[in-house]
């Protein structure tokens, strides 16, 4: 299936008053897939039952949570990698840095694997009408 997009007009970044407005592609999400949807799709390619697949997905989620909390990079082979990330405010000296008050954001980053990136590049595109 092609990647759906629409064309939107945006202001020029960093220019007071918006500068010259230009047109850019913007993704259009076409719904979502839940765990149940994923399980149904995986069942088509597997001899495992629905409860087995769901159990593995839930266990994977728990293992990934633990690994990321332990500052580990989680490599999922062809799926890609998940890794923890933090951002903080500055301190004048190393001794002045207080983690609880200066670390502002904790997040998880995802870097897609080559096969997923290739699938996205080869998906094609379909312009959709404004809603």
C-alpha positions as CSV (number, residue, x, y, z in Angstrom):
1,X,0.0,0.0,0.0
2,X,1.2,3.5,-0.7
3,X,2.0,6.1,1.9
4,X,-0.8,8.6,2.1
5,X,0.0,12.3,2.2
6,X,-1.6,15.7,1.7
7,X,0.1,19.0,0.6
8,X,0.1,21.8,3.2
9,X,1.3,25.4,3.1
10,X,3.8,26.4,5.7
11,X,5.7,29.6,6.6
12,X,9.4,29.9,6.2
13,X,11.1,28.8,9.5
14,X,13.0,31.5,11.4
15,X,11.6,34.4,9.3
16,X,9.6,37.1,11.1
17,X,6.1,37.2,9.7
18,X,6.5,33.8,8.0
19,X,8.4,34.9,4.9
20,X,7.6,33.2,1.7
21,X,5.0,30.4,2.3
22,X,5.7,27.2,0.4
23,X,3.9,23.9,0.0
24,X,5.2,20.6,1.6
25,X,4.0,17.0,1.9
26,X,2.4,16.0,5.2
27,X,1.7,12.5,6.3
28,X,-1.9,11.4,6.6
29,X,-2.3,8.6,9.1
30,X,-4.9,6.0,8.0
31,X,-6.0,4.5,11.3
32,X,-4.0,2.4,13.7
33,X,-3.2,-1.2,14.5
34,X,-3.8,-2.5,18.0
35,X,-2.1,-5.4,19.7
36,X,-5.2,-7.5,18.8
37,X,-4.8,-6.4,15.1
38,X,-1.1,-7.4,15.2
39,X,-1.9,-10.7,16.7
40,X,-4.5,-11.4,14.0
41,X,-2.0,-10.6,11.3
42,X,0.8,-12.6,12.9
43,X,-1.5,-15.6,13.2
44,X,-1.6,-15.7,9.4
45,X,2.2,-16.3,9.2
46,X,2.6,-18.5,12.2
47,X,1.5,-21.9,13.7
48,X,1.1,-20.2,17.1
49,X,-2.3,-19.6,18.6
50,X,-3.7,-16.2,19.5
51,X,-3.0,-16.5,23.2
52,X,0.6,-17.6,22.6
53,X,1.3,-14.7,20.3
54,X,-0.3,-12.2,22.7
55,X,1.7,-13.7,25.5
56,X,4.9,-13.3,23.6
57,X,4.1,-9.7,22.7
58,X,3.3,-8.8,26.4
59,X,6.5,-10.6,27.6
60,X,8.5,-8.7,24.9
61,X,7.0,-5.4,26.2
62,X,8.0,-6.2,29.8
63,X,11.6,-7.3,28.8
64,X,12.0,-4.1,26.7
65,X,10.8,-1.9,29.6
66,X,13.3,-3.5,31.9
67,X,16.2,-3.3,29.4
68,X,15.5,0.4,28.6
69,X,15.2,1.2,32.3
70,X,18.7,-0.4,32.7
71,X,20.1,2.0,30.0
72,X,20.4,-0.8,27.5
73,X,20.0,-0.5,23.7
74,X,17.4,-3.1,22.5
75,X,18.3,-4.4,19.1
76,X,15.4,-6.2,17.4
77,X,17.4,-7.4,14.4
78,X,15.5,-6.4,11.3
79,X,12.9,-4.4,13.2
80,X,15.5,-1.9,14.4
81,X,16.7,-0.6,17.7
82,X,15.1,1.1,20.7
83,X,17.3,3.2,23.0
84,X,16.8,5.4,26.0
85,X,17.4,9.1,25.7
86,X,17.5,12.0,28.2
87,X,17.8,15.8,28.0
88,X,18.7,18.2,30.7
89,X,19.2,21.8,31.6
90,X,22.8,23.1,32.0
91,X,24.9,23.3,35.2
92,X,27.9,25.6,35.7
93,X,30.0,22.8,37.1
94,X,29.8,19.0,37.3
95,X,29.2,19.2,41.1
96,X,26.3,21.6,40.5
97,X,24.4,19.1,38.4
98,X,21.4,17.6,40.2
99,X,19.7,14.8,38.2
100,X,16.3,15.0,39.8
101,X,15.8,18.7,39.1
102,X,17.9,19.2,35.9
103,X,17.0,16.2,33.8
104,X,13.9,17.5,32.0
105,X,12.9,14.7,29.7
106,X,13.3,11.0,29.5
107,X,12.2,9.3,26.2
108,X,12.7,6.3,24.1
109,X,14.1,6.6,20.5
110,X,13.5,4.2,17.7
111,X,15.9,3.6,14.8
112,X,14.2,1.5,12.1
113,X,16.0,-1.5,10.6
114,X,17.1,-1.6,7.0
115,X,14.2,-3.8,5.8
116,X,11.6,-1.4,7.3
117,X,13.3,1.6,5.8
118,X,13.5,-0.1,2.5
119,X,9.8,-1.0,2.7
120,X,8.9,2.6,3.4
121,X,11.1,3.8,0.5
122,X,9.5,1.3,-1.9
123,X,5.9,1.9,-0.7
124,X,5.0,4.6,-3.2
125,X,2.8,7.6,-2.5
126,X,-0.8,8.5,-2.8
127,X,-2.1,12.0,-2.5
128,X,-5.4,12.2,-0.5
129,X,-8.1,14.9,-0.7
130,X,-8.4,17.4,2.2
131,X,-10.9,16.3,4.8
